[in-house]
């Protein structure tokens, strides 16, 4: 049973490329927050480190986490899985730590549906403009126009949620 000393969950979600990861790290550097590090089956980008940005694992290992009910949330995005360790998050909360999540709307909805007995704040972030989002996605490790266009199409769907 949670107490007043327990932490709270703050979820920042947005379409891909909006800047939620940057915002999460800025908030965490100024406040008493633990950053939730997700598991993913996607390949690391050039500047990403395993255990710092994500835990990069195989699809088979990820599916084992799902089957063993070890994730507080998970989603499939652009043919890759993303998800968060239930045990690690609950341990943070029980020990009075506030937790910042950098996840998409699907993961946010799963956390809400679980009705975890801890405070939960959800924030959905939009880019300044669609033109700026296109520019950000084009300058990431996504020089491929097809990938950028696919993410721009997904933006319109994500905003509906």
PyMOL commands that set and color helices and strands:
alter all, ss='L'
color gray80, all
select helices_A, chain A and resi 20-30+59-67+86-94+105-114+130-139+145-160
alter helices_A, ss='H'
color red, helices_A
select strands_A, chain A and resi 9-14+33-35+39-40+55-56+71-77+80-85+98-102+120-125
alter strands_A, ss='S'
color yellow, strands_A
deselect
rebuild
show_as cartoon
